[in-house]
Amino acid sequence: MEMEKHGNQGNQAGKGNSTSILRKIGKYTLITLKWMFITGVIAGFLGAGAAFGYITALVKDDPVRTKDAMMAQVQENALTGFVYFGDDTVVGQLRSEEDRRLAELKDIPKIVQDAVLAVEDNNFYEHHGVDVKGTLRAIVQKLLREDIQTGGSTITQQLARRVFLTLDKADSRKAKEIFLALRMERLMSKDEILLAYLNKIPYGNGSSGYNLYGIKAAAKGIFNIDDLNQLNIAQVAYLAGLPQRPSNYSAYNSKGELDTAAFKRAVQRQQLVLRRMLEEGKITDPQYQEALAFDLKGSLAERQKKAYSTYPYLMIEVEKEADQSAAQGRATEARSAEEPGRLQ
């Protein structure tokens, strides 16, 4: 009996020691976890502070723009001047290396908008200026070298870059681009952003050799189409693919001559746009097949000679008169500013 008693006491002592050890282990584990959590929080704050400091350093030289200044710059558009005969037929374009024509959103068919969004920014109406999913998708597509590659920059970012920044590839430009895109989304509606993009983006050279800016100038310069509603799906997809690399896809050179190699690259890009439109449900399979079969080359605009070659004296005289009228207008404005009561 006495041996059993000693045995029970030994078992109880062993259990007590085990319980004490478990308690100590639990205590130290909790303390360790607590300090790991505290360390993690501190590291997170330090990392966030470092990231904030790095980003601040990248954008420190970018001016803080007011709402009015940003809106004015986004909506600022230079228009191309044209000379007309008495019967309103076009003589030609005034001296410039650019062809810019403005379009209203109501004049841009939905299929044109769909094509642009399908290849450039299919989450345009969901994001707030920066598309994280789209950026990750673009990275994966590049790493896997997939046939279909959508750009990581949203339309808002591309517009911010085009309007406010240079086209260099420095880290600072990307940071500024993101901040500007986020601000633009707060100040402008989606329709305003899309319209500004479609009016400002470059499309390469046209059949006259001029640099085309905006979807309306592109339709005229490449397909000789004035009314955007007259574009078919094949032509729409062709135009939507050009802004990614306009110099690489330009079917015409600076003289308005056909560049066969560039046109071939543009057609390959057009086929990619058509696939994206099909995947996004913007066109049906029969429409897709019909667009692929369309003779794009046969629909290209014929080379147009510049008016300064065809009507040199007429164009120079009109240019002189335009300069004189502009100078008189500026002089009148200056006098009015100096003497505000003069015109009352």
Secondary structure, DSSP 8 states (H G I E B T S, - for coil): -HHHHHHHHHHHHHHHHHHHHHHHHHHHHHHHHHHHHHHHHHHHHHHHHHHHHHHHHHHTTS----HHHHHHHHH------EEE-TTS-EEEE-S-SEEE----GGGS-HHHHHHHHHHH-TTTTTSSS--HHHHHHHHHHHHHT-SS---SS-HHHHHHHHHHS-S---HHHHHHHHHHHHHHHHHS-HHHHHHHHHHH-EEEE-TTS-EEESHHHHHHHHH--SSGGG--HHHHHHHHHGGGSHHHH-SB-TTS-B-HHHHHHHHHHHHHHHHHHHHTTSS-HHHHHHHHHS-HHHHS------HHHHSHHHHHHHHHHHHHHHHHHHHHHHHHHH-TTTT-
